[in-house]
Amino acid sequence: MKKTIALLLTLALTASVYARDNKNELALSYSQFTLPQAAYVFGSVFGIAFSLGSLTLEKMALPGALSLEYTHYVNDTFGFGGTVTGDYMTADKYTGKDENKTYDGKFQMAFISAMPHVKAFWFNNPHFGMYSKAAVGAACVLQKDGEPSVTWAAQLSPVCMDFGGDSVRGYLELGAGMQGIVTLGIKKMF
């Protein structure tokens, strides 16, 4: 998986060398309420329910996802590129009930996803734009005390906006998937 991520980043950086007219963008973002977080919370609830309360998770931490994106615009409306996202979650596991609870170790899980994406602007001016984004790819799931696995990854963000100057812009994306419901970031145009 590391080789796949390195290859995607290399392709993105190589493509930027050949692009002209400042139609490239490199973006860094933070997001919350991701698909892995939702699966983790619902899985925890069902796990506790099916174990009749003998399994509990405490001190759950869902710090959010970080993403790095590269986009090349073929015109003022349409762009394509790649997104690499990392998401992490952890909790303390306990078995037993009430006074008989026993610490059973730390639950840790990480998702690293690589997704090609497309963006389409439906409102675009020099200092404010609105667009939609769709991405589909793969995610590597890493668990403490478990084998790594690969699964699908996706993000659909129908309402997105960016704002700022010609070369540096902030952005907000609302959607669902590996990058979450709310994504905030900064991008550099070159």
ZIMORA-V850430 format. One record per backbone hydrogen bond with DSSP energy under -1.0 kcal/mol. NH is the residue of the N-H (numbers start at 1). CO is the residue of the C=O. Records with the same first field share a line. If there is no record, write none. Layout:
# ZIMORA-V850430
NH=CO / CO
This chain:
# ZIMORA-V850430
5=1
6=2
7=3
8=4
9=5
10=6
11=7
12=8
13=9
14=10
15=11
16=12
25=71
26=188
27=69
28=186
29=67
30=184
31=65
32=182
35=177
38=34
39=35
40=36
41=37
42=38
43=39
44=40
45=41
46=42
47=43
48=44
49=45
50=46
51=47
52=49
53=48
54=51
56=94
58=92
61=90
65=31
66=86
67=29
68=84
69=27
70=82
71=25
72=80
73=23
74=78
75=78
79=119
80=72
81=117
82=70
83=115
84=68
85=113
86=66
87=111
89=109
90=61
91=107
92=58
93=105
94=56
95=102
96=54
100=97
101=98
102=95
104=93
107=91
109=89
110=142
111=87
112=140
113=85
114=138
115=83
117=81
118=134
119=79
120=132
121=77
122=130
123=130
125=128
129=162
130=123
131=160
132=120
133=157
134=118
135=155
136=116
137=153
138=114
139=151
140=112
141=149
142=110
144=108
146=143
149=141
151=139
153=137
155=135
156=176
157=133
159=174
160=131
161=172
162=129
163=170
164=127
165=168
169=187
170=163
171=185
172=161
173=183
174=159
175=181
176=156
178=154
180=177
181=32
182=32
183=173
184=30
185=171
186=28
187=169
188=26
189=167
190=24
